[in-house]
Amino acid sequence: MVMQLDKCSDPTAEFKATNAKIASFCKFTPVAKVGNVYTFTADCTTGGRTVSKTELTPAGEEAYSLKVTTEAGGQVVTEELKAKRTGDYK
C-alpha cells in the first residue's frame, strides 16, 4: 500500500511524543549509525511481544526515508516512509 500525505510536521516533536507514550512498555536499544543509516530496535510487551527495527536514512538536509520492520504474533510487517521538506514549519 502506498499513501501520500501533504502535511507539515515536526519529525523531532512527533518522535519524542510517540516515544513518551510507549516508554512504559517498550525497551529501546541505543541508536547506532552505520554509514549514513541510523538504526534502533524496540522490544515491547503489551498484549504479547512485539519487536520492531527502525532504519532512518537521511537524503541530504531536505529529506529522509524511514523503514520499520515489526514482528508480532509470528507475522512480519514492513512500513516505509519517504519524507521531504517543502517549506518552513508553522
Helices and strands as residue ranges (DSSP letters): H 11-22, E 26-28, E 32-34, E 37-45, E 49-58, E 63-72, E 75-84
